[in-house]
Amino acid sequence: MKQRISLAGGLLSLLMAGVATADELNLRPGVTDISQQVYDLHMIILVICVFIGIAVFGVMFWSVIHHRRSAGYEAAKFHESTKLELAWTIVPTLILIGMAIPATQVLVAMYDTGGEDMTVEVRGYQWKWQYKYLDDDYNNTFSFFSNMATTQDEIQNRSAKGENYLLEVDNPLRIPSNRKVRFLVTSEDVIHAWWVPDFGIKRDAVPGMLNELWTVVEEPGIYRGQCTELCGKDHGFMPVVVEVMEEADFDAWYAEEVANESVRQEALSKTFTHEELMEQGEEVYGTFCASCHQPNGQGLPPVFPSLVGSPYIVGPRDDHIKMVIEGVPGTAMQAFGRQLDAAQLAAVVHYERHSWGNDSDDITQPRDVIELSGE
């Protein structure tokens, strides 16, 4: 008796482990109405396919076993059976129609971007995201970049990997709960794809095109995703993090960001000291440049040249500024003119010209960048 109970317990544990494993491999139900609809549709189609498989293979194996020649059966001979051809045409057609109806309803809902409460532009870069708020209900808009925050020490196994390895960023996208948010997805360079599995949404970011999607999230929290298009060598370092905030908290945060944007705009006409430029320049360089040119400026030649003693760095300042603004066509050097404002561009140029033994005797101010960029 004890052996039977033990065997039953073992089988139950094995069954539960199988269910848990299957659940890990399944789609996420998500936290939005659309993600739940997608999950339900997936389960409906899966059940239909399982029943079809059981029916087809069941009949096939039953026929093979019970109508084998060794049992005395002879193969039936028939040709051009109208009834059979009608059956295997009409039945699959009805099944497909039955599957198409709920699938169409879900697709229509997924593409219903009207009636939004706010709009956010999502722009992909190699390898980061830019978020720009385009809401008519607010007096001002602002934008920021979201870069992966996982350290190089973790990536190169010099330190323990964090809980959200390769899925953490410095500036997450923030949206309010219980409001319909419309996303306009595009790209600045190559094709990316913006995906948040818990929202049940994904859309390609294609240069020169705007793709739309939307979400309404009722439960505040932090939700993570990734770029799901092979967009280059650092494709795996382009996470998506969305922080859903309570409505009142989001409104307060938004008002603060609008005020900070006003301060940033005022900084474009400010004259900075050498120390201020070096401090801000080191921060900008660490975020946007160090992954290629290394924190010590030595680079990874020949793809990422060294900045120590580089003709661009120690040469005419205007050429240096233009290179950072416009990039270098045909190389991995990106154009940062649309990614950084004039104060950030001035700071990083100044930092590069006064670091690692590059002792230039000039000072770069935001107005110098503005003059060269023609803004």
BALOBA-1460 file (C-alpha; in Angstrom, 3 decimals):
// residues 375
<rec num="1" residu="m" x="0.000" y="0.000" z="0.000"/>
<rec num="2" residu="k" x="2.810" y="2.370" z="0.922"/>
<rec num="3" residu="q" x="4.527" y="1.592" z="-2.365"/>
<rec num="4" residu="r" x="1.367" y="2.487" z="-4.283"/>
<rec num="5" residu="i" x="0.984" y="5.751" z="-2.387"/>
<rec num="6" residu="s" x="4.656" y="6.553" z="-3.016"/>
<rec num="7" residu="l" x="4.286" y="5.750" z="-6.705"/>
<rec num="8" residu="a" x="1.149" y="7.894" z="-6.956"/>
<rec num="9" residu="g" x="2.939" y="10.744" z="-5.199"/>
<rec num="10" residu="g" x="5.882" y="10.453" z="-7.571"/>
<rec num="11" residu="l" x="3.633" y="10.495" z="-10.626"/>
<rec num="12" residu="l" x="1.772" y="13.532" z="-9.269"/>
<rec num="13" residu="s" x="5.058" y="15.373" z="-8.675"/>
<rec num="14" residu="l" x="6.220" y="14.511" z="-12.188"/>
<rec num="15" residu="l" x="2.914" y="15.745" z="-13.612"/>
<rec num="16" residu="m" x="3.124" y="19.024" z="-11.671"/>
<rec num="17" residu="a" x="6.727" y="19.521" z="-12.794"/>
<rec num="18" residu="g" x="5.645" y="18.962" z="-16.394"/>
<rec num="19" residu="v" x="2.840" y="21.511" z="-16.018"/>
<rec num="20" residu="a" x="5.255" y="24.050" z="-14.494"/>
<rec num="21" residu="t" x="7.746" y="23.514" z="-17.314"/>
<rec num="22" residu="a" x="5.002" y="23.860" z="-19.922"/>
<rec num="23" residu="d" x="3.850" y="27.070" z="-18.241"/>
<rec num="24" residu="e" x="7.380" y="28.491" z="-18.476"/>
<rec num="25" residu="l" x="7.439" y="27.716" z="-22.201"/>
<rec num="26" residu="n" x="3.984" y="29.167" z="-22.850"/>
<rec num="27" residu="l" x="3.036" y="32.750" z="-23.695"/>
<rec num="28" residu="r" x="2.632" y="35.180" z="-20.816"/>
<rec num="29" residu="p" x="-0.949" y="36.153" z="-19.947"/>
<rec num="30" residu="g" x="0.423" y="39.675" z="-19.455"/>
<rec num="31" residu="v" x="-1.072" y="42.594" z="-17.543"/>
<rec num="32" residu="t" x="-3.197" y="44.284" z="-20.213"/>
<rec num="33" residu="d" x="-6.517" y="43.432" z="-21.809"/>
<rec num="34" residu="i" x="-4.831" y="42.997" z="-25.205"/>
<rec num="35" residu="s" x="-2.168" y="40.658" z="-23.815"/>
<rec num="36" residu="q" x="-4.916" y="38.547" z="-22.194"/>
<rec num="37" residu="q" x="-6.832" y="38.437" z="-25.489"/>
<rec num="38" residu="v" x="-3.684" y="37.322" z="-27.298"/>
<rec num="39" residu="y" x="-3.074" y="34.645" z="-24.663"/>
<rec num="40" residu="d" x="-6.678" y="33.387" z="-24.850"/>
<rec num="41" residu="l" x="-6.511" y="33.293" z="-28.660"/>
<rec num="42" residu="h" x="-3.255" y="31.359" z="-28.470"/>
<rec num="43" residu="m" x="-4.789" y="28.795" z="-26.115"/>
<rec num="44" residu="i" x="-7.910" y="28.400" z="-28.301"/>
<rec num="45" residu="i" x="-5.825" y="27.800" z="-31.441"/>
<rec num="46" residu="l" x="-3.511" y="25.466" z="-29.511"/>
<rec num="47" residu="v" x="-6.440" y="23.354" z="-28.272"/>
<rec num="48" residu="i" x="-7.907" y="23.168" z="-31.779"/>
<rec num="49" residu="c" x="-4.553" y="22.075" z="-33.217"/>
<rec num="50" residu="v" x="-4.096" y="19.478" z="-30.466"/>
<rec num="51" residu="f" x="-7.540" y="17.988" z="-31.157"/>
<rec num="52" residu="i" x="-6.833" y="17.928" z="-34.895"/>
<rec num="53" residu="g" x="-3.526" y="16.178" z="-34.243"/>
<rec num="54" residu="i" x="-5.126" y="13.633" z="-31.932"/>
<rec num="55" residu="a" x="-7.918" y="12.930" z="-34.437"/>
<rec num="56" residu="v" x="-5.655" y="12.652" z="-37.491"/>
<rec num="57" residu="f" x="-2.895" y="10.593" z="-35.884"/>
<rec num="58" residu="g" x="-5.410" y="8.542" z="-33.884"/>
<rec num="59" residu="v" x="-7.233" y="7.467" z="-37.046"/>
<rec num="60" residu="m" x="-3.940" y="6.881" z="-38.828"/>
<rec num="61" residu="f" x="-2.415" y="4.672" z="-36.120"/>
<rec num="62" residu="w" x="-5.704" y="2.831" z="-35.516"/>
<rec num="63" residu="s" x="-5.940" y="2.101" z="-39.239"/>
<rec num="64" residu="v" x="-2.323" y="0.957" z="-39.451"/>
<rec num="65" residu="i" x="-2.720" y="-1.426" z="-36.497"/>
<rec num="66" residu="h" x="-6.195" y="-2.825" z="-37.079"/>
<rec num="67" residu="h" x="-6.173" y="-2.977" z="-40.878"/>
<rec num="68" residu="r" x="-2.727" y="-4.427" z="-41.405"/>
<rec num="69" residu="r" x="-2.233" y="-7.142" z="-44.031"/>
<rec num="70" residu="s" x="-1.077" y="-9.662" z="-41.417"/>
<rec num="71" residu="a" x="-4.572" y="-9.462" z="-39.914"/>
<rec num="72" residu="g" x="-6.090" y="-10.426" z="-43.238"/>
<rec num="73" residu="y" x="-7.214" y="-7.017" z="-44.464"/>
<rec num="74" residu="e" x="-6.934" y="-5.957" z="-48.094"/>
<rec num="75" residu="a" x="-6.369" y="-2.322" z="-49.063"/>
<rec num="76" residu="a" x="-9.549" y="-0.611" z="-50.278"/>
<rec num="77" residu="k" x="-9.516" y="0.521" z="-53.899"/>
<rec num="78" residu="f" x="-11.332" y="3.729" z="-54.730"/>
<rec num="79" residu="h" x="-10.636" y="6.646" z="-57.055"/>
<rec num="80" residu="e" x="-11.995" y="10.202" z="-57.304"/>
<rec num="81" residu="s" x="-14.425" y="9.967" z="-54.368"/>
<rec num="82" residu="t" x="-16.477" y="13.157" z="-54.601"/>
<rec num="83" residu="k" x="-17.831" y="12.789" z="-51.063"/>
<rec num="84" residu="l" x="-14.340" y="12.342" z="-49.593"/>
<rec num="85" residu="e" x="-12.905" y="15.301" z="-51.506"/>
<rec num="86" residu="l" x="-15.815" y="17.502" z="-50.400"/>
<rec num="87" residu="a" x="-15.328" y="16.383" z="-46.808"/>
<rec num="88" residu="w" x="-11.609" y="17.144" z="-46.650"/>
<rec num="89" residu="t" x="-12.230" y="20.519" z="-48.297"/>
<rec num="90" residu="i" x="-15.276" y="21.712" z="-46.344"/>
<rec num="91" residu="v" x="-14.197" y="20.559" z="-42.875"/>
<rec num="92" residu="p" x="-10.762" y="22.318" z="-42.896"/>
<rec num="93" residu="t" x="-12.416" y="25.428" z="-44.374"/>
<rec num="94" residu="l" x="-14.918" y="25.550" z="-41.512"/>
<rec num="95" residu="i" x="-12.116" y="25.047" z="-38.993"/>
<rec num="96" residu="l" x="-10.091" y="27.896" z="-40.529"/>
<rec num="97" residu="i" x="-13.130" y="30.198" z="-40.486"/>
<rec num="98" residu="g" x="-13.709" y="29.316" z="-36.845"/>
<rec num="99" residu="m" x="-10.097" y="30.219" z="-36.076"/>
<rec num="100" residu="a" x="-10.113" y="33.385" z="-38.207"/>
<rec num="101" residu="i" x="-13.075" y="35.027" z="-36.470"/>
<rec num="102" residu="p" x="-11.505" y="35.432" z="-32.994"/>
<rec num="103" residu="a" x="-8.076" y="36.153" z="-34.541"/>
<rec num="104" residu="t" x="-9.530" y="39.014" z="-36.609"/>
<rec num="105" residu="q" x="-11.272" y="40.455" z="-33.547"/>
<rec num="106" residu="v" x="-8.004" y="40.516" z="-31.615"/>
<rec num="107" residu="l" x="-6.082" y="42.071" z="-34.536"/>
<rec num="108" residu="v" x="-8.691" y="44.813" z="-34.945"/>
<rec num="109" residu="a" x="-8.411" y="45.625" z="-31.236"/>
<rec num="110" residu="m" x="-4.598" y="45.645" z="-31.386"/>
<rec num="111" residu="y" x="-4.580" y="48.236" z="-34.183"/>
<rec num="112" residu="d" x="-7.254" y="50.497" z="-32.657"/>
<rec num="113" residu="t" x="-4.958" y="53.384" z="-31.702"/>
<rec num="114" residu="g" x="-7.685" y="56.059" z="-31.576"/>
<rec num="115" residu="g" x="-8.905" y="57.779" z="-28.433"/>
<rec num="116" residu="e" x="-5.471" y="57.877" z="-26.809"/>
<rec num="117" residu="d" x="-4.798" y="59.949" z="-23.688"/>
<rec num="118" residu="m" x="-1.164" y="60.611" z="-24.597"/>
<rec num="119" residu="t" x="1.370" y="59.857" z="-27.337"/>
<rec num="120" residu="v" x="5.010" y="58.812" z="-27.069"/>
<rec num="121" residu="e" x="7.452" y="58.598" z="-29.970"/>
<rec num="122" residu="v" x="9.785" y="55.594" z="-29.707"/>
<rec num="123" residu="r" x="12.903" y="55.940" z="-31.870"/>
<rec num="124" residu="g" x="15.514" y="53.202" z="-32.145"/>
<rec num="125" residu="y" x="19.244" y="53.858" z="-32.393"/>
<rec num="126" residu="q" x="22.202" y="51.482" z="-32.407"/>
<rec num="127" residu="w" x="21.902" y="50.544" z="-29.539"/>
<rec num="128" residu="k" x="19.512" y="52.545" z="-27.424"/>
<rec num="129" residu="w" x="15.985" y="53.946" z="-27.430"/>
<rec num="130" residu="q" x="14.851" y="57.546" z="-27.507"/>
<rec num="131" residu="y" x="11.487" y="58.431" z="-25.999"/>
<rec num="132" residu="k" x="9.755" y="61.690" z="-26.841"/>
<rec num="133" residu="y" x="6.465" y="62.762" z="-25.268"/>
<rec num="134" residu="l" x="4.121" y="64.336" z="-27.810"/>
<rec num="135" residu="d" x="1.103" y="65.083" z="-25.671"/>
<rec num="136" residu="d" x="-1.185" y="67.962" z="-26.630"/>
<rec num="137" residu="d" x="-2.549" y="68.123" z="-23.092"/>
<rec num="138" residu="y" x="0.773" y="69.423" z="-21.827"/>
<rec num="139" residu="n" x="2.325" y="72.795" z="-22.617"/>
<rec num="140" residu="n" x="5.774" y="71.391" z="-23.301"/>
<rec num="141" residu="t" x="7.336" y="68.192" z="-24.570"/>
<rec num="142" residu="f" x="10.672" y="66.606" z="-23.820"/>
<rec num="143" residu="s" x="12.712" y="63.585" z="-24.800"/>
<rec num="144" residu="f" x="15.453" y="61.425" z="-23.383"/>
<rec num="145" residu="f" x="17.548" y="58.372" z="-24.238"/>
<rec num="146" residu="s" x="17.324" y="55.022" z="-22.528"/>
<rec num="147" residu="n" x="20.639" y="53.148" z="-22.438"/>
<rec num="148" residu="m" x="21.444" y="49.731" z="-21.034"/>
<rec num="149" residu="a" x="22.764" y="50.047" z="-17.471"/>
<rec num="150" residu="t" x="24.362" y="46.608" z="-17.108"/>
<rec num="151" residu="t" x="28.054" y="47.177" z="-16.417"/>
<rec num="152" residu="q" x="30.900" y="45.945" z="-18.596"/>
<rec num="153" residu="d" x="32.261" y="44.089" z="-15.564"/>
<rec num="154" residu="e" x="29.113" y="41.940" z="-15.512"/>
<rec num="155" residu="i" x="29.173" y="41.382" z="-19.277"/>
<rec num="156" residu="q" x="32.843" y="40.355" z="-19.237"/>
<rec num="157" residu="n" x="32.357" y="38.129" z="-16.163"/>
<rec num="158" residu="r" x="34.548" y="40.249" z="-13.921"/>
<rec num="159" residu="s" x="31.704" y="40.590" z="-11.397"/>
<rec num="160" residu="a" x="28.506" y="38.747" z="-10.495"/>
<rec num="161" residu="k" x="25.579" y="39.277" z="-12.843"/>
<rec num="162" residu="g" x="22.648" y="41.232" z="-11.412"/>
<rec num="163" residu="e" x="19.043" y="40.095" z="-11.186"/>
<rec num="164" residu="n" x="18.083" y="41.994" z="-14.348"/>
<rec num="165" residu="y" x="21.205" y="41.256" z="-16.347"/>
<rec num="166" residu="l" x="21.025" y="42.965" z="-19.785"/>
<rec num="167" residu="l" x="17.467" y="44.094" z="-18.949"/>
<rec num="168" residu="e" x="18.169" y="47.271" z="-16.975"/>
<rec num="169" residu="v" x="18.455" y="50.849" z="-18.229"/>
<rec num="170" residu="d" x="19.495" y="54.236" z="-16.911"/>
<rec num="171" residu="n" x="16.247" y="56.006" z="-17.897"/>
<rec num="172" residu="p" x="13.104" y="53.874" z="-18.216"/>
<rec num="173" residu="l" x="10.095" y="54.983" z="-20.195"/>
<rec num="174" residu="r" x="7.434" y="56.190" z="-17.751"/>
<rec num="175" residu="i" x="3.705" y="56.074" z="-18.483"/>
<rec num="176" residu="p" x="0.605" y="56.472" z="-16.294"/>
<rec num="177" residu="s" x="-1.661" y="53.603" z="-15.311"/>
<rec num="178" residu="n" x="-5.274" y="53.463" z="-16.519"/>
<rec num="179" residu="r" x="-4.622" y="55.745" z="-19.502"/>
<rec num="180" residu="k" x="-4.452" y="54.783" z="-23.143"/>
<rec num="181" residu="v" x="-0.921" y="55.456" z="-24.390"/>
<rec num="182" residu="r" x="-0.243" y="55.523" z="-28.126"/>
<rec num="183" residu="f" x="3.268" y="54.767" z="-29.368"/>
<rec num="184" residu="l" x="4.732" y="55.966" z="-32.663"/>
<rec num="185" residu="v" x="7.633" y="53.617" z="-33.401"/>
<rec num="186" residu="t" x="10.430" y="54.447" z="-35.850"/>
<rec num="187" residu="s" x="14.197" y="54.180" z="-36.237"/>
<rec num="188" residu="e" x="17.110" y="56.470" z="-36.944"/>
<rec num="189" residu="d" x="19.496" y="53.957" z="-38.532"/>
<rec num="190" residu="v" x="18.588" y="50.279" z="-39.044"/>
<rec num="191" residu="i" x="15.484" y="48.184" z="-38.397"/>
<rec num="192" residu="h" x="14.790" y="47.598" z="-34.710"/>
<rec num="193" residu="a" x="11.721" y="46.154" z="-32.964"/>
<rec num="194" residu="w" x="10.153" y="47.487" z="-29.743"/>
<rec num="195" residu="w" x="8.673" y="44.672" z="-27.634"/>
<rec num="196" residu="v" x="7.164" y="44.489" z="-24.144"/>
<rec num="197" residu="p" x="5.813" y="40.949" z="-23.623"/>
<rec num="198" residu="d" x="3.717" y="41.773" z="-20.535"/>
<rec num="199" residu="f" x="1.800" y="44.337" z="-22.627"/>
<rec num="200" residu="g" x="1.294" y="41.933" z="-25.522"/>
<rec num="201" residu="i" x="2.680" y="44.478" z="-27.992"/>
<rec num="202" residu="k" x="5.569" y="44.511" z="-30.471"/>
<rec num="203" residu="r" x="6.185" y="46.645" z="-33.532"/>
<rec num="204" residu="d" x="9.078" y="47.041" z="-35.975"/>
<rec num="205" residu="a" x="10.997" y="50.321" z="-35.883"/>
<rec num="206" residu="v" x="11.774" y="51.061" z="-39.541"/>
<rec num="207" residu="p" x="13.780" y="54.111" z="-40.712"/>
<rec num="208" residu="g" x="11.536" y="56.631" z="-42.464"/>
<rec num="209" residu="m" x="8.298" y="54.966" z="-41.311"/>
<rec num="210" residu="l" x="5.960" y="55.381" z="-38.331"/>
<rec num="211" residu="n" x="4.319" y="52.261" z="-36.931"/>
<rec num="212" residu="e" x="1.614" y="52.581" z="-34.297"/>
<rec num="213" residu="l" x="0.637" y="50.550" z="-31.259"/>
<rec num="214" residu="w" x="-1.013" y="51.250" z="-27.911"/>
<rec num="215" residu="t" x="-1.526" y="49.975" z="-24.411"/>
<rec num="216" residu="v" x="-3.542" y="50.534" z="-21.251"/>
<rec num="217" residu="v" x="-1.888" y="49.178" z="-18.118"/>
<rec num="218" residu="e" x="-3.949" y="49.021" z="-14.948"/>
<rec num="219" residu="e" x="-1.279" y="47.681" z="-12.587"/>
<rec num="220" residu="p" x="1.665" y="49.978" z="-11.728"/>
<rec num="221" residu="g" x="5.075" y="48.337" z="-11.833"/>
<rec num="222" residu="i" x="8.209" y="47.837" z="-13.910"/>
<rec num="223" residu="y" x="7.930" y="45.824" z="-17.129"/>
<rec num="224" residu="r" x="10.853" y="44.720" z="-19.264"/>
<rec num="225" residu="g" x="11.358" y="43.847" z="-22.913"/>
<rec num="226" residu="q" x="13.998" y="43.924" z="-25.636"/>
<rec num="227" residu="c" x="14.709" y="44.807" z="-29.235"/>
<rec num="228" residu="t" x="13.638" y="41.713" z="-31.164"/>
<rec num="229" residu="e" x="15.246" y="42.561" z="-34.502"/>
<rec num="230" residu="l" x="18.851" y="41.599" z="-35.238"/>
<rec num="231" residu="c" x="20.119" y="45.183" z="-35.453"/>
<rec num="232" residu="g" x="23.891" y="44.818" z="-35.169"/>
<rec num="233" residu="k" x="26.724" y="43.515" z="-33.009"/>
<rec num="234" residu="d" x="25.284" y="44.959" z="-29.761"/>
<rec num="235" residu="h" x="21.734" y="43.854" z="-30.502"/>
<rec num="236" residu="g" x="21.548" y="42.023" z="-27.159"/>
<rec num="237" residu="f" x="22.403" y="45.242" z="-25.312"/>
<rec num="238" residu="m" x="19.227" y="47.145" z="-26.239"/>
<rec num="239" residu="p" x="16.655" y="46.472" z="-23.509"/>
<rec num="240" residu="v" x="13.257" y="48.095" z="-23.055"/>
<rec num="241" residu="v" x="12.101" y="49.061" z="-19.548"/>
<rec num="242" residu="v" x="8.714" y="50.670" z="-18.913"/>
<rec num="243" residu="e" x="7.751" y="51.990" z="-15.497"/>
<rec num="244" residu="v" x="3.984" y="52.290" z="-15.072"/>
<rec num="245" residu="m" x="3.190" y="54.893" z="-12.416"/>
<rec num="246" residu="e" x="0.086" y="55.890" z="-10.511"/>
<rec num="247" residu="e" x="-1.615" y="58.721" z="-12.367"/>
<rec num="248" residu="a" x="-0.925" y="61.354" z="-9.716"/>
<rec num="249" residu="d" x="2.735" y="60.299" z="-9.426"/>
<rec num="250" residu="f" x="3.134" y="60.405" z="-13.206"/>
<rec num="251" residu="d" x="1.646" y="63.916" z="-13.454"/>
<rec num="252" residu="a" x="4.055" y="65.143" z="-10.778"/>
<rec num="253" residu="w" x="7.017" y="63.500" z="-12.506"/>
<rec num="254" residu="y" x="5.976" y="64.923" z="-15.880"/>
<rec num="255" residu="a" x="5.705" y="68.462" z="-14.473"/>
<rec num="256" residu="e" x="9.182" y="68.108" z="-12.977"/>
<rec num="257" residu="e" x="10.635" y="66.911" z="-16.291"/>
<rec num="258" residu="v" x="9.055" y="69.838" z="-18.138"/>
<rec num="259" residu="a" x="10.684" y="72.196" z="-15.634"/>
<rec num="260" residu="n" x="14.031" y="70.408" z="-16.092"/>
<rec num="261" residu="e" x="13.659" y="70.757" z="-19.853"/>
<rec num="262" residu="s" x="13.337" y="74.519" z="-19.425"/>
<rec num="263" residu="v" x="16.548" y="74.516" z="-17.412"/>
<rec num="264" residu="r" x="18.288" y="72.477" z="-20.131"/>
<rec num="265" residu="q" x="17.189" y="74.946" z="-22.779"/>
<rec num="266" residu="e" x="18.537" y="77.840" z="-20.717"/>
<rec num="267" residu="a" x="21.870" y="76.001" z="-20.451"/>
<rec num="268" residu="l" x="22.338" y="76.303" z="-24.215"/>
<rec num="269" residu="s" x="23.105" y="80.016" z="-23.802"/>
<rec num="270" residu="k" x="25.247" y="79.588" z="-20.699"/>
<rec num="271" residu="t" x="29.032" y="79.921" z="-20.555"/>
<rec num="272" residu="f" x="30.544" y="76.981" z="-18.654"/>
<rec num="273" residu="t" x="33.827" y="76.777" z="-16.812"/>
<rec num="274" residu="h" x="36.479" y="74.186" z="-17.667"/>
<rec num="275" residu="e" x="35.580" y="72.177" z="-14.561"/>
<rec num="276" residu="e" x="31.858" y="72.149" z="-15.400"/>
<rec num="277" residu="l" x="32.540" y="71.034" z="-18.965"/>
<rec num="278" residu="m" x="34.856" y="68.263" z="-17.804"/>
<rec num="279" residu="e" x="32.338" y="66.978" z="-15.264"/>
<rec num="280" residu="q" x="29.427" y="66.887" z="-17.711"/>
<rec num="281" residu="g" x="31.648" y="65.696" z="-20.558"/>
<rec num="282" residu="e" x="32.880" y="62.705" z="-18.554"/>
<rec num="283" residu="e" x="29.255" y="61.699" z="-17.880"/>
<rec num="284" residu="v" x="28.246" y="62.037" z="-21.549"/>
<rec num="285" residu="y" x="31.360" y="60.191" z="-22.718"/>
<rec num="286" residu="g" x="30.724" y="57.334" z="-20.287"/>
<rec num="287" residu="t" x="27.152" y="56.944" z="-21.525"/>
<rec num="288" residu="f" x="27.555" y="57.358" z="-25.275"/>
<rec num="289" residu="c" x="31.215" y="56.856" z="-26.212"/>
<rec num="290" residu="a" x="33.025" y="54.603" z="-23.733"/>
<rec num="291" residu="s" x="31.538" y="51.339" z="-25.011"/>
<rec num="292" residu="c" x="33.375" y="51.826" z="-28.335"/>
<rec num="293" residu="h" x="36.359" y="54.035" z="-27.527"/>
<rec num="294" residu="q" x="36.869" y="52.557" z="-24.014"/>
<rec num="295" residu="p" x="36.881" y="54.574" z="-20.769"/>
<rec num="296" residu="n" x="40.604" y="55.295" z="-21.212"/>
<rec num="297" residu="g" x="40.144" y="56.567" z="-24.778"/>
<rec num="298" residu="q" x="42.346" y="53.808" z="-26.240"/>
<rec num="299" residu="g" x="39.543" y="52.395" z="-28.453"/>
<rec num="300" residu="l" x="39.626" y="49.018" z="-30.181"/>
<rec num="301" residu="p" x="41.555" y="49.647" z="-33.426"/>
<rec num="302" residu="p" x="40.941" y="49.470" z="-36.293"/>
<rec num="303" residu="v" x="37.140" y="49.542" z="-35.901"/>
<rec num="304" residu="f" x="37.119" y="51.959" z="-32.957"/>
<rec num="305" residu="p" x="40.208" y="54.168" z="-33.207"/>
<rec num="306" residu="s" x="42.061" y="55.523" z="-30.208"/>
<rec num="307" residu="l" x="41.244" y="59.097" z="-29.164"/>
<rec num="308" residu="v" x="44.643" y="59.571" z="-27.552"/>
<rec num="309" residu="g" x="46.571" y="61.935" z="-29.786"/>
<rec num="310" residu="s" x="44.060" y="61.499" z="-32.611"/>
<rec num="311" residu="p" x="44.325" y="64.140" z="-35.378"/>
<rec num="312" residu="y" x="40.614" y="64.855" z="-34.929"/>
<rec num="313" residu="i" x="40.984" y="65.315" z="-31.186"/>
<rec num="314" residu="v" x="44.119" y="67.445" z="-31.083"/>
<rec num="315" residu="g" x="43.464" y="69.128" z="-34.452"/>
<rec num="316" residu="p" x="41.113" y="72.007" z="-35.296"/>
<rec num="317" residu="r" x="38.233" y="72.148" z="-32.848"/>
<rec num="318" residu="d" x="35.579" y="72.828" z="-35.506"/>
<rec num="319" residu="d" x="36.492" y="69.609" z="-37.347"/>
<rec num="320" residu="h" x="36.161" y="67.708" z="-34.084"/>
<rec num="321" residu="i" x="32.727" y="69.198" z="-33.394"/>
<rec num="322" residu="k" x="31.491" y="68.440" z="-36.923"/>
<rec num="323" residu="m" x="32.661" y="64.849" z="-36.659"/>
<rec num="324" residu="v" x="30.691" y="64.325" z="-33.450"/>
<rec num="325" residu="i" x="27.607" y="66.035" z="-34.890"/>
<rec num="326" residu="e" x="27.639" y="64.385" z="-38.328"/>
<rec num="327" residu="g" x="29.464" y="61.126" z="-37.659"/>
<rec num="328" residu="v" x="31.794" y="59.477" z="-40.181"/>
<rec num="329" residu="p" x="29.957" y="57.813" z="-43.116"/>
<rec num="330" residu="g" x="31.008" y="54.246" z="-43.803"/>
<rec num="331" residu="t" x="32.327" y="53.706" z="-40.276"/>
<rec num="332" residu="a" x="30.896" y="52.785" z="-36.884"/>
<rec num="333" residu="m" x="31.071" y="56.438" z="-35.803"/>
<rec num="334" residu="q" x="27.467" y="57.568" z="-35.336"/>
<rec num="335" residu="a" x="26.071" y="61.055" z="-35.838"/>
<rec num="336" residu="f" x="25.256" y="62.451" z="-32.421"/>
<rec num="337" residu="g" x="23.768" y="65.735" z="-33.609"/>
<rec num="338" residu="r" x="20.200" y="64.504" z="-33.002"/>
<rec num="339" residu="q" x="21.034" y="62.430" z="-29.953"/>
<rec num="340" residu="l" x="22.644" y="65.118" z="-27.779"/>
<rec num="341" residu="d" x="21.843" y="68.775" z="-27.218"/>
<rec num="342" residu="a" x="24.378" y="71.557" z="-27.777"/>
<rec num="343" residu="a" x="25.461" y="71.633" z="-24.126"/>
<rec num="344" residu="q" x="26.141" y="67.894" z="-24.072"/>
<rec num="345" residu="l" x="27.974" y="68.012" z="-27.405"/>
<rec num="346" residu="a" x="30.148" y="70.897" z="-26.214"/>
<rec num="347" residu="a" x="30.927" y="69.097" z="-22.966"/>
<rec num="348" residu="v" x="31.941" y="65.793" z="-24.563"/>
<rec num="349" residu="v" x="34.103" y="67.525" z="-27.188"/>
<rec num="350" residu="h" x="35.801" y="69.566" z="-24.468"/>
<rec num="351" residu="y" x="36.308" y="66.443" z="-22.334"/>
<rec num="352" residu="e" x="37.916" y="64.501" z="-25.184"/>
<rec num="353" residu="r" x="40.237" y="67.420" z="-26.008"/>
<rec num="354" residu="h" x="41.449" y="67.660" z="-22.386"/>
<rec num="355" residu="s" x="41.709" y="64.012" z="-21.316"/>
<rec num="356" residu="w" x="44.266" y="61.177" z="-21.604"/>
<rec num="357" residu="g" x="47.100" y="63.625" z="-22.297"/>
<rec num="358" residu="n" x="45.180" y="65.553" z="-24.994"/>
<rec num="359" residu="d" x="45.983" y="69.028" z="-23.715"/>
<rec num="360" residu="s" x="44.221" y="71.395" z="-26.117"/>
<rec num="361" residu="d" x="44.260" y="75.055" z="-25.207"/>
<rec num="362" residu="d" x="40.667" y="75.794" z="-26.253"/>
<rec num="363" residu="i" x="37.302" y="75.729" z="-24.490"/>
<rec num="364" residu="t" x="34.170" y="74.498" z="-26.280"/>
<rec num="365" residu="q" x="30.883" y="76.181" z="-25.388"/>
<rec num="366" residu="p" x="27.307" y="75.334" z="-26.472"/>
<rec num="367" residu="r" x="27.201" y="78.432" z="-28.687"/>
<rec num="368" residu="d" x="30.155" y="77.052" z="-30.681"/>
<rec num="369" residu="v" x="28.166" y="73.877" z="-31.399"/>
<rec num="370" residu="i" x="25.051" y="75.862" z="-32.300"/>
<rec num="371" residu="e" x="26.989" y="78.001" z="-34.780"/>
<rec num="372" residu="l" x="28.472" y="74.970" z="-36.552"/>
<rec num="373" residu="s" x="25.220" y="73.003" z="-36.625"/>
<rec num="374" residu="g" x="23.322" y="75.934" z="-38.133"/>
<rec num="375" residu="e" x="20.536" y="75.831" z="-35.554"/>
